[in-house]
Amino acid sequence: MSSTETRHYQESVTIQAPVKSVYDLVSDITRTGEWSPVCTRCWWEDDASAGQVGAWFTGRNELPHRTWETRSQVVAAEPGREFAWVVGGDRVRWGYTLTPAGTGTTLTESWDFLPGGIAMFEEKFGDDAPAQILDRTQQALEGIPQTLGAIKRIAESGTSREDDRS
C-alpha cells in the first residue's frame, strides 16, 4: 500500500432517540469507554474548549497484547449533524454523522486511515507495515458495528452515565 492511499469504512444504525440526545452522547468523549471495544477512556486536555472544533483530548486504548494513548483533535462539532476528530494530527479520522429518521436518528460512524497515518506505519514498522495496517483496518471493521450497537443500547435506554453506575 502506498502512503498516498486512504482506507475508509462506515456503517450506520437507526436509534430510537432524538438527534440532540444522540449528538450529546457521542460528542461527550469522556463516555467513549462505555461503547468502544478498544478505547477505554478519554479526557479533554482543556475543559473550557471541550467539544469544540480545535479542542484536544487524549484516549487510552487497550487490547490484550498492548495499551497505548493517543492525542486527538476535534475537527467537526456541528450539534445535531456531525462530530469528528483526527488522531495524531494527520493519522486517522473518526466521526459520527447524524440524520433525523422519523422520531429517531440514523447515526453513521466513519473511519478514515489517512495518508499521514499510513506513512507513519511504514516508517515505524518497515516491512511489517502492511500487516500492521491490515490489523488496524480489521479492528475498525469489527469495532464499528460493536460501537454502534452499544451507543444504540445506551441512547435507547434513556439512562445517563450516573444511572448506568447504580
C-alpha positions as a Markdown table, in Angstrom:
| # | Residue | x | y | z |
|---|---|---|---|---|
| 1 | Met | 0.0 | 0.0 | 0.0 |
| 2 | Ser | 1.4 | 3.4 | -0.9 |
| 3 | Ser | 1.4 | 6.3 | 1.6 |
| 4 | Thr | -1.0 | 8.3 | -0.7 |
| 5 | Glu | -3.9 | 5.8 | -0.3 |
| 6 | Thr | -6.6 | 6.3 | 2.2 |
| 7 | Arg | -8.7 | 3.5 | 3.7 |
| 8 | His | -12.3 | 4.3 | 4.6 |
| 9 | Tyr | -15.2 | 2.4 | 6.2 |
| 10 | Gln | -18.5 | 3.5 | 7.6 |
| 11 | Glu | -21.6 | 1.9 | 9.0 |
| 12 | Ser | -25.0 | 3.2 | 10.2 |
| 13 | Val | -27.6 | 2.3 | 12.8 |
| 14 | Thr | -31.0 | 3.8 | 13.4 |
| 15 | Ile | -31.6 | 4.8 | 17.1 |
| 16 | Gln | -35.0 | 5.5 | 18.6 |
| 17 | Ala | -33.8 | 8.7 | 20.3 |
| 18 | Pro | -33.8 | 12.3 | 19.2 |
| 19 | Val | -30.9 | 13.7 | 17.2 |
| 20 | Lys | -30.0 | 16.1 | 20.0 |
| 21 | Ser | -29.7 | 13.3 | 22.6 |
| 22 | Val | -27.6 | 11.1 | 20.3 |
| 23 | Tyr | -25.3 | 14.1 | 19.4 |
| 24 | Asp | -24.9 | 14.9 | 23.1 |
| 25 | Leu | -24.0 | 11.3 | 23.8 |
| 26 | Val | -21.4 | 10.8 | 21.0 |
| 27 | Ser | -19.8 | 14.2 | 21.4 |
| 28 | Asp | -19.1 | 13.5 | 25.1 |
| 29 | Ile | -15.8 | 11.8 | 24.6 |
| 30 | Thr | -15.5 | 11.2 | 28.3 |
| 31 | Arg | -18.1 | 8.5 | 27.8 |
| 32 | Thr | -16.3 | 6.7 | 24.9 |
| 33 | Gly | -15.2 | 3.9 | 27.2 |
| 34 | Glu | -18.9 | 2.9 | 27.6 |
| 35 | Trp | -19.2 | 1.8 | 24.0 |
| 36 | Ser | -15.8 | 1.4 | 22.4 |
| 37 | Pro | -14.3 | -2.1 | 22.3 |
| 38 | Val | -10.7 | -0.6 | 22.3 |
| 39 | Cys | -10.8 | 2.9 | 23.7 |
| 40 | Thr | -11.4 | 2.5 | 27.4 |
| 41 | Arg | -11.2 | 6.2 | 28.5 |
| 42 | Cys | -10.9 | 9.7 | 27.1 |
| 43 | Trp | -10.4 | 13.1 | 28.7 |
| 44 | Trp | -10.2 | 16.7 | 27.5 |
| 45 | Glu | -6.9 | 18.5 | 27.7 |
| 46 | Asp | -8.8 | 21.8 | 28.4 |
| 47 | Asp | -12.3 | 21.6 | 29.8 |
| 48 | Ala | -13.0 | 25.2 | 28.6 |
| 49 | Ser | -12.8 | 24.1 | 24.9 |
| 50 | Ala | -14.4 | 20.6 | 25.4 |
| 51 | Gly | -16.5 | 19.5 | 22.5 |
| 52 | Gln | -15.5 | 22.4 | 20.2 |
| 53 | Val | -13.6 | 22.4 | 16.9 |
| 54 | Gly | -9.9 | 22.6 | 17.8 |
| 55 | Ala | -10.2 | 21.0 | 21.2 |
| 56 | Trp | -7.7 | 18.3 | 22.0 |
| 57 | Phe | -8.3 | 15.1 | 24.0 |
| 58 | Thr | -6.3 | 12.0 | 25.0 |
| 59 | Gly | -7.7 | 8.5 | 24.6 |
| 60 | Arg | -6.5 | 5.4 | 26.4 |
| 61 | Asn | -6.7 | 2.2 | 24.3 |
| 62 | Glu | -6.4 | -1.3 | 25.5 |
| 63 | Leu | -6.0 | -4.6 | 23.7 |
| 64 | Pro | -4.9 | -7.9 | 25.3 |
| 65 | His | -1.4 | -7.5 | 23.9 |
| 66 | Arg | -0.9 | -3.8 | 24.3 |
| 67 | Thr | -2.0 | -0.5 | 25.9 |
| 68 | Trp | -1.4 | 3.0 | 24.4 |
| 69 | Glu | -2.6 | 6.5 | 24.4 |
| 70 | Thr | -3.3 | 8.9 | 21.5 |
| 71 | Arg | -4.0 | 12.6 | 21.2 |
| 72 | Ser | -6.8 | 13.7 | 19.0 |
| 73 | Gln | -8.2 | 17.0 | 17.9 |
| 74 | Val | -11.9 | 17.8 | 17.2 |
| 75 | Val | -12.3 | 18.7 | 13.5 |
| 76 | Ala | -16.1 | 18.9 | 13.3 |
| 77 | Ala | -18.6 | 19.8 | 16.0 |
| 78 | Glu | -22.0 | 20.7 | 14.5 |
| 79 | Pro | -24.7 | 19.9 | 17.1 |
| 80 | Gly | -27.2 | 17.5 | 15.6 |
| 81 | Arg | -25.2 | 16.9 | 12.5 |
| 82 | Glu | -21.6 | 15.8 | 12.9 |
| 83 | Phe | -18.9 | 15.2 | 15.5 |
| 84 | Ala | -15.4 | 14.1 | 14.3 |
| 85 | Trp | -11.8 | 14.1 | 15.3 |
| 86 | Val | -8.4 | 13.3 | 13.9 |
| 87 | Val | -5.9 | 11.1 | 15.8 |
| 88 | Gly | -2.3 | 12.3 | 15.9 |
| 89 | Gly | -2.9 | 15.4 | 13.8 |
| 90 | Asp | -3.0 | 13.5 | 10.5 |
| 91 | Arg | -3.3 | 9.8 | 11.1 |
| 92 | Val | -6.9 | 8.6 | 11.4 |
| 93 | Arg | -10.2 | 10.5 | 11.2 |
| 94 | Trp | -13.1 | 9.1 | 13.2 |
| 95 | Gly | -16.5 | 10.7 | 13.1 |
| 96 | Tyr | -20.2 | 10.5 | 13.6 |
| 97 | Thr | -22.9 | 12.0 | 11.3 |
| 98 | Leu | -26.5 | 12.2 | 12.4 |
| 99 | Thr | -29.6 | 12.3 | 10.3 |
| 100 | Pro | -33.2 | 12.5 | 11.5 |
| 101 | Ala | -35.1 | 9.3 | 10.9 |
| 102 | Gly | -38.8 | 9.9 | 11.8 |
| 103 | Thr | -38.7 | 10.3 | 15.6 |
| 104 | Gly | -35.3 | 8.7 | 15.8 |
| 105 | Thr | -31.8 | 9.2 | 14.4 |
| 106 | Thr | -29.6 | 7.5 | 11.9 |
| 107 | Leu | -26.1 | 7.5 | 13.3 |
| 108 | Thr | -23.2 | 6.8 | 10.9 |
| 109 | Glu | -19.8 | 6.1 | 12.3 |
| 110 | Ser | -16.9 | 6.6 | 9.8 |
| 111 | Trp | -13.2 | 5.8 | 9.9 |
| 112 | Asp | -10.5 | 7.0 | 7.5 |
| 113 | Phe | -7.0 | 5.8 | 7.7 |
| 114 | Leu | -5.3 | 8.9 | 6.3 |
| 115 | Pro | -2.1 | 9.1 | 4.2 |
| 116 | Gly | -0.2 | 10.5 | 7.2 |
| 117 | Gly | -1.1 | 7.5 | 9.3 |
| 118 | Ile | -0.1 | 5.1 | 6.6 |
| 119 | Ala | 3.2 | 6.9 | 6.2 |
| 120 | Met | 3.8 | 6.8 | 9.9 |
| 121 | Phe | 3.1 | 3.0 | 9.9 |
| 122 | Glu | 5.5 | 2.5 | 7.0 |
| 123 | Glu | 8.2 | 4.4 | 8.8 |
| 124 | Lys | 7.6 | 2.8 | 12.2 |
| 125 | Phe | 7.0 | -0.8 | 11.1 |
| 126 | Gly | 9.0 | -1.1 | 7.8 |
| 127 | Asp | 8.4 | -4.4 | 6.1 |
| 128 | Asp | 5.7 | -5.3 | 8.7 |
| 129 | Ala | 3.7 | -2.1 | 7.9 |
| 130 | Pro | 1.2 | -3.8 | 5.5 |
| 131 | Ala | 0.4 | -6.4 | 8.3 |
| 132 | Gln | 0.1 | -3.7 | 10.9 |
| 133 | Ile | -2.2 | -1.6 | 8.6 |
| 134 | Leu | -4.3 | -4.6 | 7.9 |
| 135 | Asp | -4.6 | -5.3 | 11.7 |
| 136 | Arg | -5.8 | -1.7 | 12.4 |
| 137 | Thr | -8.2 | -1.9 | 9.5 |
| 138 | Gln | -9.7 | -5.1 | 10.8 |
| 139 | Gln | -10.1 | -3.6 | 14.3 |
| 140 | Ala | -12.1 | -0.7 | 12.7 |
| 141 | Leu | -14.2 | -3.1 | 10.6 |
| 142 | Glu | -15.1 | -5.2 | 13.7 |
| 143 | Gly | -15.2 | -2.4 | 16.2 |
| 144 | Ile | -17.6 | 0.0 | 14.4 |
| 145 | Pro | -20.7 | -2.3 | 14.5 |
| 146 | Gln | -19.9 | -3.1 | 18.1 |
| 147 | Thr | -19.6 | 0.6 | 19.0 |
| 148 | Leu | -22.9 | 1.5 | 17.1 |
| 149 | Gly | -24.7 | -1.3 | 18.9 |
| 150 | Ala | -23.6 | -0.1 | 22.3 |
| 151 | Ile | -24.4 | 3.5 | 21.5 |
| 152 | Lys | -27.9 | 2.4 | 20.4 |
| 153 | Arg | -28.4 | 0.5 | 23.6 |
| 154 | Ile | -27.3 | 3.4 | 25.8 |
| 155 | Ala | -29.3 | 6.1 | 23.8 |
| 156 | Glu | -32.5 | 4.0 | 23.7 |
| 157 | Ser | -32.2 | 3.1 | 27.4 |
| 158 | Gly | -32.6 | 6.8 | 28.3 |
| 159 | Thr | -30.1 | 6.4 | 31.2 |
| 160 | Ser | -27.3 | 8.8 | 32.0 |
| 161 | Arg | -23.8 | 7.7 | 33.0 |
| 162 | Glu | -24.8 | 8.1 | 36.6 |
| 163 | Asp | -27.8 | 5.8 | 36.1 |
| 164 | Asp | -25.7 | 3.2 | 34.5 |
| 165 | Arg | -23.4 | 3.0 | 37.5 |
| 166 | Ser | -26.1 | 2.4 | 40.1 |
